[in-house]
């Protein structure tokens, strides 16, 4: 039987910013369809930041799940065993380029891809949102936003923080008008793009008036097409 595959790519917000709230986090857990799912937090993009992990446990310990985390900058566990025991993965924000370099060195990218195919719900915010796509728009470089290749599970390019960082919208516009890319999936802070089986896209908002879009050129004009949206709250 083919297992349903889910990715929840969050544009900004969640426990890193509002620990204990747990709105989008509970939504992610529900996608596992388990009574008490196992979820693992991967904070590689911040160098396994301790405060980030505290916020993670402060949030998920209030929800009906078994939370754990993966450190790379201490002694690293058996990655295949750890990931295969999860029902959901949450990847934190930070430096996407550095994160993916560490993952590839350890082979975690391949392990996550296999886990995804086996039905583990993949999710994350910012770096943890774009990593699942063919390309992501990232601020890993201090000079300016750039497009970088990511894990290529979902075709296309993703941009998080679309409405909450001032350089995001102009960069998306510039990249499309210059024909670097045909279209960009842009996700507001307070929203997530939920992708089922690589091709069914839905926006999930956990803040008022937040959404996810496909930005592209239509007859020479830049257009934002909003995805079908559902609003979730406590």
C-alpha positions as CSV (number, residue, x, y, z in Angstrom):
1,X,0.0,0.0,0.0
2,X,1.3,3.4,-1.0
3,X,1.6,5.7,2.1
4,X,0.4,9.3,2.1
5,X,3.3,11.7,2.1
6,X,3.1,15.1,3.8
7,X,5.3,18.2,4.1
8,X,4.3,21.2,6.2
9,X,6.5,24.1,5.3
10,X,6.1,27.1,7.7
11,X,6.9,30.6,6.6
12,X,7.7,31.9,10.1
13,X,6.5,31.7,13.7
14,X,5.7,28.6,15.8
15,X,7.5,27.5,18.9
16,X,10.8,29.4,18.1
17,X,8.9,32.7,18.4
18,X,5.9,31.7,20.6
19,X,6.8,28.8,22.8
20,X,3.9,27.0,24.4
21,X,1.3,28.2,21.9
22,X,1.4,25.0,19.8
23,X,-1.2,25.8,17.1
24,X,0.7,24.8,14.0
25,X,2.6,22.2,16.0
26,X,-0.7,20.4,16.9
27,X,-1.7,20.5,13.2
28,X,1.6,18.7,12.3
29,X,1.0,16.0,14.8
30,X,-2.5,15.4,13.5
31,X,-1.2,14.6,10.1
32,X,0.5,11.5,11.5
33,X,-2.9,10.0,12.4
34,X,-1.4,8.5,15.5
35,X,-2.8,8.8,19.0
36,X,0.6,9.7,20.5
37,X,3.1,10.3,17.7
38,X,6.9,10.4,18.0
39,X,8.3,13.6,16.8
40,X,12.0,14.6,16.4
41,X,13.3,18.2,16.3
42,X,16.4,18.8,14.2
43,X,18.0,22.2,15.1
44,X,21.1,21.8,12.9
45,X,20.6,25.2,11.2
46,X,21.3,27.0,14.5
47,X,24.1,24.8,15.5
48,X,21.9,22.8,17.9
49,X,21.0,26.0,19.9
50,X,20.0,25.1,23.4
51,X,17.4,27.8,23.9
52,X,15.7,26.6,20.7
53,X,15.5,23.1,22.1
54,X,14.0,24.5,25.4
55,X,11.2,26.2,23.4
56,X,10.6,23.0,21.5
57,X,10.1,20.9,24.6
58,X,8.1,23.7,26.3
59,X,5.6,23.4,23.4
60,X,5.5,19.8,22.5
61,X,5.5,18.5,26.1
62,X,2.0,20.1,26.3
63,X,0.8,18.2,23.3
64,X,-0.1,14.5,23.1
65,X,3.2,13.2,21.6
66,X,6.6,11.8,22.4
67,X,9.1,14.6,21.6
68,X,12.9,14.1,21.1
69,X,15.7,15.9,19.3
70,X,18.8,15.2,17.2
71,X,22.1,16.9,18.0
72,X,25.0,16.9,15.5
73,X,27.4,18.9,17.6
74,X,27.6,16.4,20.4
75,X,27.9,12.7,20.0
76,X,25.6,11.7,17.1
77,X,23.2,8.8,17.5
78,X,22.3,6.0,15.0
79,X,20.5,8.2,12.5
80,X,18.7,5.5,10.6
81,X,17.3,4.0,13.8
82,X,16.3,7.4,15.2
83,X,14.5,8.6,12.1
84,X,12.8,5.3,11.3
85,X,11.2,5.4,14.8
86,X,9.6,8.8,14.2
87,X,6.1,9.7,13.0
88,X,7.0,13.3,12.3
89,X,10.1,15.5,11.9
90,X,10.4,19.2,12.6
91,X,13.4,21.0,11.2
92,X,14.3,24.4,12.8
93,X,15.3,27.6,11.1
94,X,18.7,29.1,10.7
95,X,21.5,28.8,8.1
96,X,20.2,26.5,5.4
97,X,23.5,26.1,3.6
98,X,25.4,25.0,6.7
99,X,22.6,22.7,7.8
100,X,22.5,20.9,4.4
101,X,26.2,20.5,4.4
102,X,26.2,18.8,7.8
103,X,23.3,16.6,6.7
104,X,25.0,15.4,3.5
105,X,28.2,14.7,5.4
106,X,26.3,12.4,7.8
107,X,23.9,11.0,5.1
108,X,20.9,12.4,6.9
109,X,19.4,13.9,3.7
110,X,19.1,10.4,2.2
111,X,17.7,9.0,5.5
112,X,15.0,11.8,5.6
113,X,14.0,11.2,2.0
114,X,13.5,7.5,2.7
115,X,11.5,8.4,5.8
116,X,9.3,10.7,3.8
117,X,8.6,8.0,1.3
118,X,7.6,5.7,4.2
119,X,5.0,8.2,5.4
120,X,6.9,10.2,8.1
121,X,5.4,13.7,8.2
122,X,8.1,16.2,7.4
123,X,7.8,19.8,8.6
124,X,9.8,22.8,9.6
125,X,10.1,26.6,9.6
126,X,12.3,28.9,7.4
127,X,15.4,26.8,6.7
128,X,13.2,23.8,7.8
129,X,10.6,24.8,5.2
130,X,12.7,25.4,2.2
131,X,15.0,22.4,2.6
132,X,12.4,20.0,1.2
133,X,12.2,21.9,-2.1
134,X,14.3,21.8,-5.3
135,X,15.5,25.3,-4.4
136,X,15.1,27.7,-1.6
137,X,15.5,31.5,-1.2
138,X,17.8,31.9,1.8
139,X,19.7,34.5,3.9
140,X,22.5,32.0,4.6
141,X,24.8,34.6,3.1
142,X,24.9,38.0,5.0
143,X,25.3,40.0,1.8
144,X,21.9,39.3,0.1
145,X,19.2,36.7,-0.4
146,X,20.1,33.9,-2.8
147,X,18.6,30.9,-4.4
148,X,20.3,27.7,-3.4
149,X,19.7,24.0,-4.3
150,X,18.0,22.0,-1.5
151,X,16.7,18.4,-1.2
152,X,14.6,18.3,-4.3
153,X,11.6,16.4,-2.8
154,X,9.2,19.1,-4.1
155,X,9.9,20.6,-7.5
156,X,10.2,24.4,-7.5
157,X,11.5,27.2,-5.4
158,X,10.3,28.2,-1.9
159,X,10.5,31.5,-0.1
160,X,9.6,31.8,3.6
161,X,9.0,35.0,5.6
162,X,7.3,36.4,2.5
163,X,5.4,39.2,4.4
164,X,7.6,39.7,7.4
165,X,11.0,40.5,6.1
166,X,11.2,43.6,3.9
167,X,13.6,42.3,1.3
168,X,11.7,39.1,0.6
169,X,9.0,40.4,-1.8
170,X,11.4,42.6,-3.9
171,X,13.8,39.6,-4.2
172,X,11.0,37.3,-5.4
173,X,9.8,39.8,-7.9
174,X,13.4,40.4,-9.2
175,X,14.1,36.7,-9.5
176,X,10.9,36.0,-11.5
177,X,11.2,39.1,-13.8
178,X,14.9,38.2,-14.5
179,X,13.6,34.7,-15.4
180,X,16.0,33.0,-13.0
181,X,12.9,30.9,-12.0
182,X,9.4,30.6,-13.5
183,X,7.5,30.6,-10.3
184,X,8.1,30.8,-6.5
185,X,6.1,29.3,-3.6
186,X,6.0,32.1,-1.1
187,X,4.8,31.6,2.5
188,X,3.9,34.3,5.0
189,X,4.9,34.2,8.6
190,X,2.0,32.7,10.5
191,X,1.2,30.4,7.6
192,X,2.3,27.1,6.3
193,X,2.2,25.4,2.9
194,X,0.9,21.8,3.3
195,X,1.9,19.6,0.4
196,X,0.4,16.1,0.0
197,X,2.0,13.5,-2.3
198,X,4.2,16.2,-3.9
199,X,1.4,17.9,-5.8
200,X,-1.6,18.9,-3.7
201,X,-0.9,22.3,-2.2
202,X,-3.0,23.9,0.6
203,X,-2.2,26.9,2.8
204,X,-2.7,26.6,6.5
205,X,-2.8,29.9,8.5
206,X,-2.4,30.1,12.3
207,X,-2.4,33.9,12.3
208,X,-5.2,36.2,10.8
209,X,-4.8,37.2,7.2
210,X,-1.7,35.1,6.5
211,X,-1.4,32.9,3.4
212,X,0.8,31.0,0.9
213,X,1.1,31.8,-2.7
214,X,2.4,30.8,-6.1
215,X,4.1,33.9,-7.5
216,X,4.6,33.9,-11.3
217,X,4.4,36.0,-14.5
218,X,1.1,36.1,-16.3
219,X,1.2,38.0,-19.6
220,X,4.2,39.9,-18.5
221,X,2.7,40.9,-15.1
222,X,3.7,39.5,-11.7
223,X,0.8,37.7,-10.0
224,X,0.3,36.1,-6.6
225,X,-2.1,33.2,-6.6
226,X,-3.3,32.3,-3.1
227,X,-3.6,28.6,-2.4
228,X,-6.8,27.2,-0.9
229,X,-6.6,28.2,2.7
230,X,-7.8,26.9,6.1
231,X,-7.4,28.9,9.3
232,X,-6.6,27.0,12.5
233,X,-6.6,28.2,16.1
234,X,-6.6,26.9,19.6
